[in-house]
Amino acid sequence: MTLKGDINPATIKETIDTVLAFSEKNGLPQKSRVQLSVALEEMLLDYMESSGVERGGKELSFSLSLRLQNGNILVRLRVGGAAFNPLDAASPILRTVIDGMDSAPVWAFRHGYNQINLVFQVYSTMLKNLQFSWKYMRGQRLYFFIAVISQLISVAFSIVTPVLSAKIIVSYTESVFNQIVLVALAIFAVRLLSNVVLFIANRSYNIVYNQTLSNLEEDLIDNALHITKGCIDENGTGLFIQRLTVDTTKLATGFNTLADMSTTLFNYLGILGAVFFISPSVFIVVFILIVMQGAFEQLRSIKVNVLDRRYREANERFTGFISEMVKGATDVKTLNSAEAFKAELALRIRDANDKRMYMQSRSWVYRLTRMELGVLTHLGFMILLGYLIMRGRLSAVTAIVLFNYYSQLDNAAIAALSSFLEFVRDFNLSTERVHELLQGHKFPKERFGSRHIESLQGDIQLESVSFSYKKSDPQYRPKDVLKDLSLHIPAGSTAALVGLSGSGKSTIIRLISKLYEAGRGRVLLDGIHIRELDKDTIRKNIALVDQKPYIFNLSIKENLLLVKPDMSEEEMIAVCKKACIHDDIMSMTDGYDTVVGEGGITMSGGQCQRLAIARALLRNFKILLLDEATSALDNITQSRIQSVLENIHGKQTIVVVAHRLSTVIHADVIFFIDDGKVLDRGTHQELLARCQKYRALYEGEA
């Protein structure tokens, strides 16, 4: 479908109505229909405004093409006039819509026309998913073609074999010994060669599988590391574990399994060919009976697909809860909550298993119907052969051959078709889930700018920043954690954020480190909006040490090497001494080679924090963020860490979220945060003198 005209309010409305009708007719989900219509309307309005029609300018001509291809609605908007990209100057509405799309619009200026292409998925297709899988076979495609060629040769053999089998049965009945020997030798040669080419095919497919799985898992891990922290916090770990393991394996085996199953199906096609060769009229009957049973299998596959999706979601919730229970095992025990956790886990186990059982039971209802239909068609076929023999239209020998062939097709072929349809369903669902993790709006990725600065000065400024944590639950009403907050931390200074729990201190730290993005207002580093800076500028210049830092299940040395792979022995010891952890490490059995367990379980809380501070000191950072990172330290060690911070004072910007005010009394500036706002700022003495809430908090510690 193509629409043409000049851009004005009337044609825009008419165009949007037509687009909505077309997309609804072709099954585009409601959310995508809204995205498409709003995006087109905003872009056309932008072009109308750019033409200056309201100021007497000439209307711009446009054409809009819509078509359904390979399960996608493809939209192409072409607008005449000067080059103008509405995506660059996107309005807040258009930007919000684009951010929610699975595939962002693409603009180009060609031959005097602005051209914008949009793609919206209506449904997933096997071809589309195979194309998605194909790109991960890079480097091993030669082996894939060798496997395919071997498979095609095997298919040719599978088609020839039934014909030769029919031939030898006829030879037996005619008692021609020489013909029996020749046909037997032909069958022997075909089967021998078939085994050889199958070996080559399977070996090649295994090479392809290993490389595809490696490429896919590496890409998924890279993407998972770029998913926003808010998304990870909301979804938990179970979802990612399932998709990084189970679904990737199914996707990586796609071409291998498809080829193997195709070979099996072609083998049955060879049998059908033999039936046609013997009796075209019987072939038509057999074909109709097989198609009837195949239709039932296809119906079963469609119904089970919906149920399988629900089961996998329930299984993700179950897996995620197990992961949380293992990580929080100590708290579960000390809080005497084992029974409550067991009860919750039992509920999730039963929910997942009930959904799986329901899926399997529904699947077997359809399968039983198909099997009973098969029994009925088998009876009908036997009676048909008897009738044809009685009428003299078939010899007894030919009827035996046809009955033997149909017996193979009736059960085994339908079972093979059933397995093939299950594979297609499973493969499509796994591909969809992996694709969703890689590119879907459900798992938004961190966005960075393109501006690179090798070394920041460390100046930090928040201008009228408001922020609220968002959830996908439509019933959730977000509440502002920060409310029009502004503060300035000069480069090289030490600043402290203090206040009651829930006031927004940690949120400020996460905005400065760009783990979250401000909803309104600006976060500036060296006077530059943080959204303009690229990932390396932010990650290489900012170090964050949390209250509960995660220590990996590696040796202490390996934990430090993750931060700086080229770290020398001298550097390692120096930073650990600065962080007051060196003596503790040397007292351990294997020193720096001591494996600390998952989450640093063999270390105390204070040791974990000091090791995390050592990791941060190992980097050439310009901004050090400490989010209550000294809360687990004793007074003596805390005093030593304080000395370390004093040693780097003026060289780096240090921002401390204080659990104890006694740790920040020497800070250059202290910000008292209250209910998402800066209530007051100043030195310790200044705040004691004029800020009643600060004084009450300080005196409460005394």
C-alpha positions in Angstrom: 0.0 0.0 0.0 1.3 3.5 -0.9 -0.1 6.8 0.2 0.9 10.2 -1.4 0.1 13.8 -0.9 1.1 17.1 0.6 1.8 17.4 4.3 -1.0 19.3 6.1 -3.3 18.6 9.1 -6.0 16.9 7.0 -3.6 14.5 5.1 -1.8 13.7 8.4 -5.0 12.6 10.0 -6.1 10.7 7.0 -2.7 9.0 6.8 -2.7 8.0 10.4 -6.2 6.5 10.2 -5.1 4.5 7.1 -1.9 3.3 8.9 -3.9 2.2 12.0 -6.4 0.3 9.8 -3.6 -1.4 7.8 -1.6 -2.4 10.9 -4.7 -3.7 12.8 -5.8 -5.7 9.8 -2.4 -7.4 9.6 -2.3 -8.3 13.3 0.2 -5.7 14.7 -0.1 -5.7 18.5 -1.9 -2.7 20.0 1.2 -1.3 21.7 3.1 -1.3 18.4 0.2 0.3 16.5 0.3 3.2 19.0 4.0 3.5 18.6 3.8 3.5 14.8 0.9 6.0 14.6 2.4 8.4 17.2 5.9 8.3 15.6 4.5 9.0 12.1 2.3 11.8 13.3 5.1 13.5 15.2 7.5 13.2 12.3 5.0 14.5 9.7 4.2 17.4 12.1 7.9 18.1 12.4 8.3 18.2 8.6 5.2 20.5 8.3 6.7 22.8 10.9 10.1 22.8 9.1 8.5 23.8 5.8 7.1 27.0 7.4 3.6 26.4 6.0 2.0 28.4 8.8 4.3 31.3 7.8 3.3 31.1 4.2 5.8 28.4 3.1 5.1 25.7 0.5 3.7 22.4 1.6 6.1 19.4 1.4 5.1 16.4 -0.7 5.3 12.9 0.9 4.8 9.3 0.1 4.3 6.5 2.6 4.6 2.8 1.7 3.3 0.0 3.9 3.9 -3.7 3.3 3.9 -7.0 5.2 7.1 -9.0 4.6 8.5 -12.0 6.5 6.3 -11.4 9.6 7.2 -7.6 9.7 5.4 -4.5 8.7 7.8 -2.4 6.8 7.1 1.4 6.7 8.9 3.8 4.4 8.2 7.6 4.7 9.7 9.8 1.9 9.5 13.6 2.2 10.7 16.1 -0.3 12.6 19.3 0.4 15.8 20.1 2.2 17.6 17.5 4.4 15.9 17.4 7.8 16.2 14.5 10.3 13.3 14.6 12.8 15.0 11.9 14.8 17.8 14.3 15.8 15.4 17.0 16.9 13.0 14.6 18.3 10.3 16.0 20.6 9.9 14.5 24.1 6.9 12.5 22.8 8.8 11.1 19.8 11.9 10.3 21.8 9.8 8.4 24.4 8.1 6.4 21.6 11.4 5.6 19.8 13.0 4.5 23.0 10.2 1.9 23.5 10.5 0.5 20.0 12.2 -2.9 19.4 13.8 -1.5 16.2 14.6 2.2 16.0 13.7 4.2 12.9 16.5 4.9 10.4 16.8 8.3 8.5 18.7 9.0 5.3 18.7 11.7 2.6 18.8 10.3 -0.9 18.1 11.8 -4.3 16.5 14.9 -2.8 14.2 13.1 -0.4 14.3 12.5 3.3 13.7 8.8 3.8 12.7 7.2 7.1 12.4 3.4 7.5 10.5 1.7 10.3 10.2 -2.0 11.0 7.5 -3.5 13.3 7.4 -7.2 14.0 3.9 -8.8 13.7 5.0 -12.4 14.3 8.1 -14.4 14.4 8.9 -16.7 11.4 11.3 -19.6 11.1 13.2 -17.9 8.3 13.6 -14.7 10.4 14.9 -16.7 13.3 17.3 -18.6 11.1 18.6 -15.4 9.7 19.2 -14.2 13.3 21.0 -17.3 14.1 23.1 -17.2 10.9 25.0 -14.1 11.9 26.5 -16.0 14.9 28.0 -18.7 12.6 30.7 -16.3 11.5 34.0 -18.0 10.9 32.5 -21.5 10.5 30.2 -21.1 7.5 32.5 -23.3 5.3 31.9 -26.2 7.7 28.2 -25.5 7.5 28.2 -25.7 3.7 30.2 -28.9 3.9 27.6 -30.3 6.3 24.7 -29.2 4.1 26.2 -30.7 0.9 26.8 -34.0 2.9 23.3 -33.8 4.1 21.9 -33.3 0.6 23.9 -36.3 -0.6 22.4 -38.3 2.3 18.9 -37.1 1.3 19.5 -38.3 -2.2 20.5 -41.7 -0.8 17.4 -41.7 1.4 15.2 -41.2 -1.6 16.9 -43.9 -3.6 16.9 -46.5 -0.8 13.1 -47.1 -0.7 13.0 -47.5 -4.4 15.7 -50.1 -4.3 13.9 -51.8 -1.4 10.8 -52.0 -3.5 12.9 -53.3 -6.4 14.4 -56.2 -4.3 11.0 -57.3 -3.0 9.8 -57.5 -6.6 13.0 -59.4 -7.5 12.3 -61.9 -4.7 8.8 -62.6 -6.0 10.2 -63.0 -9.6 13.0 -65.3 -8.3 15.7 -63.7 -10.5 18.9 -64.3 -8.6 21.2 -62.1 -10.7 18.8 -59.2 -10.3 18.6 -59.9 -6.5 22.4 -59.7 -6.2 22.7 -56.5 -8.2 20.0 -54.7 -6.2 21.4 -56.0 -2.9 24.9 -54.7 -3.8 23.3 -51.3 -4.8 21.6 -51.1 -1.4 24.8 -52.1 0.4 26.8 -49.3 -1.5 24.1 -46.7 -0.9 23.9 -47.4 2.9 27.7 -47.6 3.2 28.2 -44.2 1.5 25.2 -42.7 3.4 26.9 -43.5 6.7 30.1 -41.8 5.6 28.4 -38.6 4.5 26.3 -38.6 7.7 29.5 -38.8 9.7 31.0 -35.9 7.8 27.8 -33.9 8.2 27.6 -34.5 11.9 31.2 -33.7 12.6 30.9 -30.4 10.6 27.7 -29.5 12.4 29.4 -30.0 15.8 32.1 -27.6 14.8 29.4 -25.1 13.7 27.5 -25.6 16.9 30.4 -25.0 19.2 31.4 -21.8 17.4 27.8 -20.5 17.2 27.2 -21.2 20.9 30.4 -19.4 21.8 29.6 -16.3 19.7 26.1 -16.2 20.9 27.0 -16.5 24.6 29.7 -13.9 24.3 27.3 -11.5 22.6 24.6 -12.1 25.2 27.0 -11.6 28.1 28.2 -8.4 26.6 24.6 -7.2 26.2 23.6 -8.3 29.7 26.4 -6.2 31.1 25.0 -3.2 29.3 21.4 -3.7 30.6 20.4 -0.9 32.9 20.7 -1.5 36.6 17.1 -0.7 37.2 16.1 -3.5 34.7 18.4 -6.0 36.4 17.1 -5.1 39.9 13.5 -5.5 38.8 13.8 -8.8 36.9 16.3 -10.6 39.1 19.0 -13.1 38.0 16.9 -16.1 37.2 15.6 -14.7 33.9 19.1 -13.9 32.7 20.5 -17.3 33.7 17.7 -19.2 31.8 18.2 -17.2 28.7 22.0 -17.3 28.8 22.0 -21.1 29.2 18.9 -23.0 28.1 17.8 -20.7 25.3 21.2 -20.1 23.8 21.8 -23.8 23.5 18.5 -24.4 21.7 19.3 -21.5 19.3 22.8 -22.6 18.6 21.6 -26.1 17.6 19.1 -24.7 15.2 20.7 -25.3 11.9 22.1 -28.7 13.0 18.8 -30.0 14.3 16.9 -28.6 11.3 19.3 -30.4 8.9 19.0 -33.7 10.8 15.2 -33.5 11.0 15.0 -32.4 7.4 17.0 -35.5 6.4 14.6 -37.7 8.3 11.6 -36.1 6.7 13.2 -36.3 3.2 13.7 -40.0 3.9 9.9 -40.3 4.3 9.4 -38.2 1.2 11.5 -40.8 -0.5 9.1 -43.5 0.7 6.2 -41.4 -0.6 8.1 -41.1 -3.9 8.3 -44.9 -4.0 4.6 -45.2 -3.3 3.9 -42.8 -6.2 6.2 -44.8 -8.4 4.3 -48.0 -7.6 0.7 -46.7 -7.7 -0.1 -43.0 -8.3 -3.7 -43.5 -7.2 -2.7 -45.1 -3.8 -0.2 -42.2 -3.4 -3.0 -39.7 -3.5 -4.9 -41.5 -0.7 -1.7 -41.9 1.4 -0.9 -38.2 0.9 -4.3 -37.1 2.1 -4.2 -39.3 5.1 -0.7 -38.1 6.1 -1.7 -34.4 5.6 -4.8 -34.9 7.9 -2.6 -36.2 10.7 0.0 -33.5 10.0 -2.6 -30.8 10.4 -3.5 -32.1 13.9 0.2 -32.0 14.8 0.4 -28.4 13.6 -2.6 -27.4 15.7 -1.0 -29.1 18.7 2.2 -27.2 18.2 0.3 -23.8 18.0 -1.6 -24.5 21.2 1.5 -25.8 23.1 3.5 -22.7 22.1 1.4 -20.4 24.3 1.5 -22.8 27.2 5.3 -23.3 26.9 5.8 -19.5 27.1 3.9 -19.4 30.4 5.9 -22.3 31.7 9.2 -20.7 30.9 8.2 -17.5 32.6 7.3 -19.5 35.7 10.5 -21.4 35.6 12.5 -18.1 35.4 10.7 -17.0 38.6 11.6 -20.3 40.3 15.3 -20.2 39.2 15.6 -16.5 40.2 14.3 -17.2 43.7 16.8 -20.1 44.1 19.6 -17.8 43.2 18.5 -15.2 45.7 18.0 -17.9 48.4 21.6 -19.2 47.9 23.1 -15.7 48.0 21.1 -14.8 51.1 21.5 -18.2 52.8 23.2 -16.7 55.9 20.3 -14.2 56.4 17.7 -17.0 55.9 19.3 -19.0 58.6 20.0 -16.2 61.1 16.5 -14.8 60.7 15.1 -18.3 61.2 13.2 -17.9 57.9 14.0 -21.2 56.4 10.4 -22.5 56.6 9.1 -19.3 55.0 11.6 -19.6 52.2 10.8 -23.3 51.7 7.1 -22.5 51.5 7.7 -19.7 49.0 10.0 -21.9 47.0 7.5 -24.8 47.1 4.8 -22.4 45.7 7.1 -21.4 42.8 8.2 -25.0 42.1 4.5 -26.1 42.1 3.6 -23.2 39.8 6.3 -24.0 37.3 5.7 -27.8 37.4 1.9 -27.3 37.2 2.3 -25.2 34.1 4.6 -27.8 32.6 2.2 -30.6 33.5 -0.7 -28.7 32.0 1.3 -28.0 28.8 2.2 -31.7 28.5 -1.3 -32.9 29.2 -2.8 -30.6 26.6 -0.2 -31.7 24.2 -1.0 -35.3 24.8 -4.8 -34.6 24.3 -4.0 -33.4 20.8 -1.4 -36.2 20.3 -3.9 -38.9 21.4 -6.5 -37.5 19.0 -4.0 -37.7 16.1 -2.9 -41.2 17.1 -6.5 -42.4 17.2 -7.0 -40.8 13.8 -3.9 -42.7 12.7 -5.3 -46.0 13.9 -8.6 -45.2 12.0 -6.7 -44.3 8.8 -4.6 -47.4 9.1 -7.7 -49.5 9.2 -9.1 -47.7 6.2 -5.9 -48.2 4.3 -5.9 -51.9 4.9 -9.5 -52.2 3.8 -8.6 -50.1 0.7 -5.8 -52.4 -0.3 -8.0 -55.5 0.1 -10.7 -53.9 -2.0 -8.1 -53.1 -4.8 -6.8 -56.6 -4.7 -10.3 -58.0 -5.0 -11.0 -55.8 -8.0 -7.8 -56.9 -9.6 -6.3 -53.4 -9.6 -3.3 -54.4 -7.4 -1.4 -57.7 -7.1 -0.9 -59.2 -3.7 2.9 -58.5 -3.9 2.4 -54.8 -4.7 -0.2 -54.5 -1.9 2.3 -56.0 0.5 5.0 -53.4 -0.6 2.5 -50.5 -0.3 1.3 -51.8 3.1 4.9 -51.9 4.4 5.6 -48.4 3.2 2.4 -47.0 4.7 3.2 -48.7 8.0 6.5 -46.8 8.1 4.8 -43.5 7.1 1.7 -43.8 9.4 3.6 -43.8 12.7 7.3 -42.9 12.2 6.7 -40.1 9.6 4.1 -38.4 11.8 6.3 -38.8 14.8 9.2 -37.2 12.9 6.8 -34.4 11.8 5.8 -34.0 15.4 9.4 -33.7 16.5 10.1 -31.2 13.7 7.1 -29.0 14.7 8.2 -29.1 18.3 11.7 -28.1 17.3 10.4 -25.2 15.2 8.2 -24.1 18.1 11.0 -24.4 20.6 13.6 -22.8 18.3 11.3 -19.8 17.6 10.5 -19.3 21.2 14.1 -19.5 22.3 15.2 -17.2 19.5 12.5 -14.7 20.5 13.6 -14.8 24.1 17.3 -14.3 23.2 16.5 -11.6 20.7 14.4 -9.9 23.3 17.3 -9.9 25.7 19.6 -8.5 23.0 17.4 -5.9 21.4 14.0 -5.8 23.0 12.7 -2.7 24.8 11.8 -4.9 27.8 15.6 -5.0 28.6 16.8 -1.4 28.0 20.5 -0.9 27.5 22.6 1.8 29.0 23.0 4.7 26.6 26.1 6.8 26.4 27.1 9.8 24.3 30.0 10.0 21.8 32.1 12.6 23.5 35.4 11.2 24.9 37.6 12.9 27.5 40.7 10.9 28.5 41.0 12.4 32.0 38.3 14.4 33.8 39.1 17.1 36.3 36.4 15.8 38.6 34.0 18.7 38.9 30.4 17.4 39.7 27.2 19.4 39.4 23.5 18.4 39.7 21.1 21.0 38.3 17.4 20.7 39.3 17.5 16.9 39.3 14.4 14.9 39.9 14.3 11.1 39.9 12.0 8.3 40.6 12.5 4.5 40.4 10.3 2.9 37.7 8.8 -0.5 37.4 7.1 -2.4 34.6 4.1 -3.0 36.8 1.3 -0.8 35.4 -0.2 -0.5 38.9 3.0 1.0 40.3 2.9 4.7 40.8 6.5 6.1 40.9 7.4 8.5 43.7 10.1 11.1 43.3 13.2 10.1 45.4 15.0 13.3 44.4 13.0 16.6 44.0 14.5 19.4 42.0 17.8 18.8 43.8 20.9 20.9 43.0 24.5 20.7 44.3 28.0 21.4 43.2 31.2 19.6 44.2 34.4 21.3 42.9 37.1 19.1 41.4 39.6 17.8 44.0 37.3 18.4 47.0 35.9 15.9 49.5 32.2 16.0 49.8 29.8 14.1 52.1 26.2 13.3 51.7 24.4 12.8 55.0 20.8 12.4 56.1 18.3 9.9 57.3 17.8 6.5 55.5 15.7 6.9 52.3 16.5 10.6 51.9 18.1 10.0 48.4 21.9 9.9 49.2 22.6 6.6 47.4 20.5 7.7 44.5 22.7 10.7 44.0 25.7 8.4 43.9 24.1 6.2 41.2 23.2 9.2 39.1 26.8 10.5 39.3 28.1 7.1 38.2 25.4 6.8 35.6 24.0 3.6 36.9 20.7 5.5 36.6 19.7 8.5 34.5 18.0 11.6 35.9 14.3 11.9 34.9 14.5 15.7 34.9 17.4 18.1 35.3 21.1 17.6 34.4 24.1 15.8 35.9 27.3 17.6 34.8 30.8 16.3 34.9 33.4 19.1 34.3 30.4 21.2 33.0 29.4 18.6 30.4 26.1 16.8 30.5 26.7 13.2 31.5 24.6 12.0 28.6 27.1 13.4 26.1 30.0 11.5 27.5 31.0 8.0 26.2 31.2 4.9 28.3 35.0 4.9 28.7 35.0 8.5 29.9 32.6 7.7 32.7 33.7 4.2 33.7 37.5 4.9 33.6 37.2 8.1 35.6 34.7 7.1 38.3 35.2 4.4 40.9 32.3 3.3 43.1 32.7 1.3 46.3 29.4 0.1 47.7 28.3 -0.7 51.2 28.1 -4.4 50.2 30.7 -4.7 47.4 30.6 -8.0 45.5 33.8 -10.0 45.7 34.1 -12.7 43.1 34.8 -16.4 43.8 38.4 -16.0 42.7 41.7 -15.5 44.5 42.4 -12.0 46.0 45.0 -11.4 43.3 42.5 -12.4 40.5 39.9 -10.1 41.9 42.4 -7.2 41.6 43.5 -8.4 38.1 39.9 -8.0 36.9 40.3 -4.3 37.4 43.8 -4.0 36.0 45.0 -7.0 34.0 48.5 -5.6 33.7 48.9 -5.0 37.4 52.3 -5.5 38.8 53.1 -7.3 42.1 54.3 -4.0 43.5 51.1 -2.1 42.6 49.0 -4.9 44.1 50.8 -4.7 47.4 50.9 -0.9 47.5 47.1 -0.5 47.0 46.3 -3.2 49.6 48.6 -1.5 52.1 46.8 1.8 51.4 43.5 0.1 52.0 44.8 -1.5 55.2 44.1 -5.1 53.9 47.7 -6.3 53.2 48.3 -7.6 56.7 45.0 -9.5 56.7 45.8 -11.1 53.3 49.3 -12.2 54.4 47.8 -13.9 57.5 45.6 -16.1 55.2 46.8 -19.6 54.2 47.6 -18.8 50.6 48.2 -15.1 50.9 47.2 -13.2 47.7 46.3 -16.6 46.1 43.6 -17.3 48.6 40.3 -18.0 47.0 37.6 -16.0 48.9 34.4 -17.9 47.9 31.3 -16.5 46.2 30.7 -13.0 47.3 33.8 -13.1 49.5 32.1 -15.4 51.9 35.3 -16.4 53.7 36.1 -12.8 54.4 34.6 -10.5 57.0 32.4 -7.5 56.0 35.2 -5.1 56.8 37.8 -7.1 54.8 35.4 -7.1 51.8 35.0 -3.4 52.0 38.8 -2.8 52.3 39.5 -5.1 49.3 36.9 -3.2 47.3 38.6 0.1 48.2 41.9 -1.5 47.1 40.3 -2.4 43.8 39.1 1.2 43.4 42.6 2.7 44.3 44.1 0.4 41.7 42.5 2.4 38.9 43.6 5.9 37.8 40.2 7.4 38.8 39.4 11.1 39.1 36.2 10.6 41.1 35.9 8.2 44.0 32.3 7.4 45.2 32.0 5.7 48.6 28.5 4.7 49.4 28.7 3.9 53.1 31.8 1.9 52.1 33.3 2.2 55.6 30.3 1.1 57.5 31.7 -2.3 58.3 35.1 -1.1 59.5 36.3 -0.9 63.1 37.4 2.5 64.4 41.1 1.8 64.0 40.8 0.6 60.4 38.4 3.4 59.6 41.0 5.9 60.9 43.6 4.3 58.6 41.3 4.5 55.6 40.6 8.1 56.6 44.4 8.7 56.3 44.4 7.2 52.8 41.6 9.5 51.7 43.5 12.5 53.2 46.5 11.4 51.2 44.6 11.6 47.9 42.8 14.8 48.9 43.1 17.4 46.2 44.1 14.8 43.6 40.7 13.2 43.2 37.2 14.2 43.9 35.8 12.1 46.7 32.1 11.8 47.5 31.2 9.9 50.6 27.7 8.7 51.7 28.2 8.7 55.5 26.8 6.1 57.8 28.5 7.7 60.7 28.9 11.5 60.8 32.2 11.1 62.7 33.8 9.8 59.4 33.0 13.0 57.4 33.6 15.9 59.9 36.8 16.8 58.0 35.0 17.0 54.6 35.4 20.2 52.6 31.6 20.4 52.2 28.7 18.4 53.8 25.3 18.2 52.1 22.4 17.4 54.4 19.9 15.6 52.3 16.3 15.5 53.5 13.3 14.1 51.6 15.1 14.3 48.2 16.3 17.9 48.6 19.4 19.6 49.9 18.3 21.0 53.2 21.6 22.6 54.0 25.3 22.5 53.0 28.5 23.6 54.7 31.4 22.4 56.9 30.8 20.3 59.9 31.0 23.3 62.2 28.7 25.4 60.1 26.0 22.8 60.0 26.3 22.2 63.7 25.7 25.9 64.2 22.7 26.4 61.9 21.1 23.1 60.9 19.0 21.6 63.6 18.4 18.2 61.9 22.1 17.8 61.3 22.9 18.7 64.9 20.3 16.2 66.2 21.7 13.5 64.0 25.3 14.2 65.1 24.3 14.4 68.8 22.4 11.1 68.4 25.7 9.3 67.7 27.5 10.7 70.7 
